[in-house]
Amino acid sequence: MGIIQGFVFGFIIIFNKKLYNTTNLFLAFTSFSLSISNLQHWFIDSKLYLQFPFLNFIRIPTEFLIIPMFYLFVNQYLEIKISNKKIILLTIPFLLDFTLKILLYTSNPFKNAFLHSNTKILGTSFYEEIFCFLFSIFLIIKSFLLVKKYEKRKENSENVKAKTRWLTNILKTGITTCMIWLGGIIFFSYYNSNNETTIFYPLWICITVIIYWLSYTGLFQSNIFHERKEIRKNTIKEINTNSTKTKTDNLFENFEDFVSQNFFNPNLSLEFVAENINTNSSYLSQVINSQEINSQEIKFNDYVNKLRVEQAKKMIQNIEYSNYTISAIGLEAGFNSNASFYRAFKKHTGLSPKEFKK
């Protein structure tokens, strides 16, 4: 089922115009690589290669593509420029290994030596597996570093920052899967005299879980990110057009002016606002609390969230945003999660965003 899911997911991305873009394409290639790897292992585990000997000779070393394709997806998702040179370098191990396999399988002496070798693991050599393992770990660590570097970047009003927690989690899962893989390699090579493939079941199940995870989380996060960028272009224009640029000596008016232009920043804090309007947070807090709207005392978080909710309501009602998901609208209104968006929206309107849209 995991194999079928991986192929279906990949083809949906390729043939669906709304989903097709470079970022999602690398996600599809990752899914294809995972599915082909498990499919070839299934041939061995189910003993199909005994009925169809040609399956022995068409093995594609997709293990050399799984992490490189995901690494390229991470680059593209984080809007890091990918050069053709980088793509070529990442695919060289796969091309070399595939070429070597073809040469071995078409040369009878080498083919026989390989097929009867004691170091063969599910159609690959021990040294090939170890090299692929090290190559994968190297790229996972590189991906971690890219994510951490991206997280340290400062967000400004023109740029949208992609969500990275899910990437960190899936990379941790990737390292765990690689450790299971290494354990399987060592056990199969030195302690498995009967060539039982059951020791690889945990690895294949982990790959299946990753296929499902990538299919839904990866695509969802990627699309949300692209939608947010499109929404940001429009909201920046609206906010810049509607906001007043004149400076005033009144501190609360300065506060209102600054917050009205920056409420869509999910990291907006009292300290950040105070620093940008040249005062300290304690004094600003006193000034805010001394104000009243409709005979109610103003609290910083409620004030900011109310602006965000009003912005979200405008976007939900605007036909130009009808093709965007409510999640993307909530995040672009300034909320840092769906939960905080739904909670604040319900508090200020008495309805959930979906109920309001209906």
Phi, psi and omega in degrees: 000322177297320179297312180298315179304316181299317180291316180300314180302314181298316182290327177298317179297315184293321187259359177260116185298327181289330183265342187285115170203171185299318181300308181292332180295318177295328176294319178296318179296324176297316180296317177301315182298316178298316183292318179295321178299311179293326179298316181293325176291327177294323175305317182287314183296324181274000180066018179296331181295340177285326178280328181235085186304334183297339178297336176292335191251007179240021182296124179259124183283064184292346176302334179278358181248336187303300183289320175303318179294321178290324177298319177293324176298316180300315178303312183292320180297322180272008178059043174260127185298133179250121178272157176299327179298319180296318180297316180298314181299321182288335181264353180302313179303319179296313182297318179295315181294319179295318178298316179298320179297317180298317179296319180293316184286338179267356178248111187307313181300315180291322181298312180297320180296321181290314184294334181256010181287140178286344182267007182281131178238109178048044177089003178230161181275159179302315183291327177295316179297316181295317179297317180296321178299312181295320179298318181293315179299319179301315182287328176296316178297318177300320179295318176304314182296322178297317181296314181296320178294320179295320181296334181278348179293142178277139178273138172239175188295336182274334185259148174254131177267131180286151175289133185239349183298319181295327177295315179301317181295318182287330176291322175297319177297323178297318178296317178300316179297320178296323178295320176296319178300312180299317178299319178296319179300311183295315181296316182297323185284324190246340186235357185252083183287339183267003180055040178285132182270355184297336180293344179267358180303315178303322179296312184292325176293320176300318179297319178298316178299317180296322178301311179297317182299311179297319185301318186263306183294312182300312181293318180299311182295320180297315181291321177300317181298314180294320177297318180298322179296320179292317179296319182301321180303317182286317184292325178298317179297316182296315182294318180293328180285320186274339185280149178269133185264351183291136179279148179225155180281346182283120185298318181293325177293322175299318178300311181299318182297315182292314182294324180296338179261350187229008184296339181281358173278114184295342181264011180298127181227165179300320180296318181296316180296314181302317181297322184279344176248021172059052173213182177254156188294326181296313181293319180298320179299319178297318181296316181296314183293339180279348181272158177223141172235123184055042178065019178243138179293140182271133172246141186306307184297318179296321180298313181293316181296326178295320176298318179296317179297318179297320178295318179297319179299318179299316182292320179296323181280341184278124182299335180295338182256012186294336181273354181267148180287154178297326179300315180295320179296315179299317180293322180284342174284347175121355180281147184266000177199161177297321183298313180293326178296309182296321181296312181292321181297317180295322181295318187270342183239342184080002180229157170281160179304322180293319178295320178298319181296319178297000000 
